[in-house]
């Protein structure tokens, strides 16, 4: 067999723990969002805790949503650098296999989309290929590109084009809405005749378009995600995290810097006139103001700086002698990230889909749903720990790896040690 990267590589354990931390926030938020289903419950609310429910919803909206998934994206960009760098050290051109690897990831993601429409790995596969084209671009150019994406250059261009196409009599503040009462509309097929097939059809026919609009429309979430991919690549180039245990002081300063930036952006946002940025989701016939664009840009910046504070703060704690051993418990979960992420979605589908248990769990209060999410997360963490005692990779990680090299890869630790 020709030389490859198929042998297990030395890992940066802190990144595995950080990835496990990111997936903790992701499952909490997805439980609050009911994995994108949000059915109208068929009975009264189950397990209501009004004060706790309100507190959990506030925490989800202001401390979790958009922040932990940013960490996941950042780590993905760093993973590209690590894989390409390891290959270069062995004299291997990994570019072709990496493209194939990303195509497989897109395929995994599109399969997952049949279960739950909020999956993100299909988009990550596309961004991985795009990032590969930038792998050798100079860092200062990547920084400029990253800044343009974060500051909303694509959104500004789209809004300008949109406003130019509006008729002169278009409303400046609101759009015409469908006046037909919701109650008179016939329910969609996946609700009227619940089945996995009908839910999958709905996810592909309706929700996929919504996902693409969210990623590449006026909200432009995808552009921010790609900027985080680039940041991950740049931090990987700096090799800072390879020796971060020796720079805990710098991590603390970075944490303070990101925290101060988040506070400043939040304060600036608070003194601005309130803007309803949700109009970006349905902007047909609406003039989009500069205030809306600025508000969304500040939202994006705040999410990024908050995520930066989470990453630097987590790493500073991770390299603390007293706390490291506790945070290290998250590392097995992060090593089996693909399997755990996809299983989160499959479990979420069973809990919230109309053809499964959706009409029961959609009636649960927010606090109860988060507790259930934590139970699922802990169970997955225990599984990951036990699994990695016997196997080199998670089940889907091994399948993905074997698909990447088009050959069966080492799997069992026992066989490797013989």
Long-range contacts (C-beta under 8 A, 24 or more apart in sequence): 1-407, 3-90, 3-91, 3-92, 4-92, 4-405, 5-83, 5-86, 5-87, 5-90, 5-92, 5-94, 6-401, 6-405, 6-407, 6-409, 6-410, 7-410, 8-392, 8-410, 8-416, 9-82, 9-86, 11-335, 12-82, 12-241, 12-242, 13-328, 13-331, 14-241, 14-244, 14-245, 14-315, 14-318, 14-319, 15-75, 15-78, 15-241, 15-334, 16-330, 16-331, 16-332, 16-334, 16-335, 17-314, 17-318, 17-327, 17-328, 17-330, 17-331, 17-334, 18-71, 18-75, 18-311, 18-314, 18-315, 18-318, 18-330, 18-334, 19-71, 19-72, 19-75, 19-333, 19-334, 19-335, 19-337, 20-330, 20-331, 20-332, 20-333, 20-334, 20-337, 20-381, 21-68, 21-71, 21-310, 21-314, 21-327, 21-330, 21-334, 22-68, 22-69, 22-71, 22-72, 22-75, 22-334, 23-68, 23-72, 23-333, 23-334, 23-337, 23-340, 23-341, 23-344, 23-377, 24-68, 24-330, 24-333, 24-377, 25-64, 25-67, 25-68, 25-69, 25-71, 26-68, 26-69, 26-72, 26-341, 26-344, 27-344, 27-373, 27-376, 27-377, 28-60, 28-64, 28-68, 28-370, 28-373, 28-374, 29-60, 29-64, 29-65, 29-68, 29-69, 30-118, 30-344, 30-345, 30-348, 30-373, 31-348, 31-369, 31-370, 31-372, 31-373, 32-56, 32-57, 32-60, 32-64, 32-366, 32-369, 32-370, 33-118, 34-348, 34-351, 34-352, 34-358, 34-361, 34-362, 34-369, 35-116, 35-118, 35-345, 35-348, 35-349, 35-351, 35-352, 36-116, 36-117, 36-118, 36-207, 37-116, 37-352, 37-353, 37-354, 37-358, 37-362, 38-352, 38-362, 39-191, 39-352, 39-354, 39-358, 39-359, 39-362, 40-362, 41-359, 41-362, 41-363, 42-359, 42-363, 43-359, 43-360, 43-363, 44-363, 45-363, 45-364, 45-365, 46-360, 46-363, 46-364, 46-365, 46-368, 47-364, 47-365, 47-367, 47-368, 48-365, 49-365, 49-367, 49-368, 50-365, 52-365, 52-366, 52-367, 53-365, 53-366, 53-367, 54-366, 55-367, 56-366, 56-367, 56-370, 57-366, 60-366, 60-370, 63-306, 66-303, 67-303, 67-306, 67-307, 67-310, 68-307, 68-310, 69-120, 70-224, 70-225, 70-228, 70-303, 70-304, 70-307, 71-307, 71-310, 71-311, 72-120, 73-124, 73-225, 73-228, 73-229, 73-232, 74-228, 74-229, 74-231, 74-232, 74-235, 74-307, 74-311, 75-232, 76-124, 76-127, 76-128, 76-229, 76-232, 77-131, 77-228, 77-229, 77-230, 77-231, 77-232, 77-233, 77-236, 78-232, 78-233, 78-235, 78-236, 78-241, 79-232, 80-128, 80-131, 80-132, 80-135, 80-229, 80-232, 80-233, 80-236, 81-135, 81-232, 81-233, 81-236, 81-237, 82-236, 84-132, 84-135, 85-236, 95-132, 97-404, 97-405, 98-128, 98-132, 99-129, 99-132, 100-404, 101-128, 101-400, 101-403, 101-404, 102-126, 102-128, 102-129, 102-132, 103-129, 104-400, 104-403, 104-404, 105-400, 108-338, 108-342, 108-396, 108-400, 112-342, 112-345, 112-346, 113-203, 113-204, 113-207, 113-208, 113-211, 114-196, 114-199, 114-200, 114-203, 114-204, 115-200, 115-203, 115-345, 115-346, 115-348, 115-349, 115-353, 116-203, 116-345, 116-346, 116-348, 116-349, 117-203, 117-207, 117-208, 117-210, 117-211, 118-211, 118-345, 119-342, 119-345, 120-225, 121-338, 121-341, 121-342, 123-211, 123-215, 123-222, 123-225, 124-225, 127-222, 127-225, 127-226, 127-229, 128-229, 130-226, 131-226, 131-229, 131-230, 131-233, 134-230, 134-233, 135-233, 139-234, 139-237, 142-230, 142-233, 142-234, 143-234, 145-227, 145-230, 146-227, 146-230, 146-231, 146-234, 149-223, 149-224, 149-226, 149-227, 149-230, 150-224, 150-227, 150-300, 150-301, 150-304, 151-297, 151-301, 152-220, 152-223, 152-293, 152-296, 152-297, 152-300, 154-216, 154-220, 154-223, 155-218, 155-220, 155-223, 155-293, 155-296, 155-297, 156-293, 158-217, 158-218, 158-220, 159-218, 159-288, 159-292, 159-293, 162-218, 162-283, 162-288, 163-287, 163-288, 166-285, 166-287, 170-285, 170-286, 170-287, 171-285, 171-286, 171-287, 172-287, 172-289, 173-286, 173-287, 174-286, 175-279, 175-282, 175-283, 175-284, 175-285, 175-286, 176-285, 190-354, 190-355, 191-354, 194-353, 194-354, 194-355, 195-355, 196-353, 196-355, 198-355, 199-349, 199-353, 199-354, 199-355, 213-281, 214-281, 217-280, 217-281, 218-280, 218-281, 218-283, 218-288, 218-296, 219-277, 219-280, 219-281, 219-296, 220-296, 220-300, 224-300, 224-303, 224-304, 227-304, 228-304, 228-307, 241-315, 244-315, 244-319, 245-319, 248-316, 248-319, 248-320, 251-312, 251-313, 251-315, 251-316, 251-319, 252-312, 252-316, 254-308, 254-312, 255-309, 255-312, 255-313, 255-316, 258-305, 258-306, 258-308, 258-309, 258-312, 259-309, 261-301, 261-305, 261-308, 262-302, 262-305, 262-306, 262-309, 265-298, 265-301, 265-302, 265-305, 266-302, 268-298, 269-295, 269-298, 269-299, 269-302, 272-298, 329-381, 330-381, 332-381, 332-384, 332-385, 332-387, 332-388, 333-377, 333-380, 333-381, 333-384, 335-384, 335-388, 335-393, 335-394, 335-397, 336-380, 336-384, 336-387, 336-388, 336-393, 336-394, 336-397, 337-394, 337-397, 338-394, 338-396, 338-397, 338-400, 339-384, 339-394, 339-395, 339-396, 339-397, 340-380, 340-384, 340-394, 342-396, 343-380, 344-376, 344-380, 347-376, 389-413, 390-414, 392-416
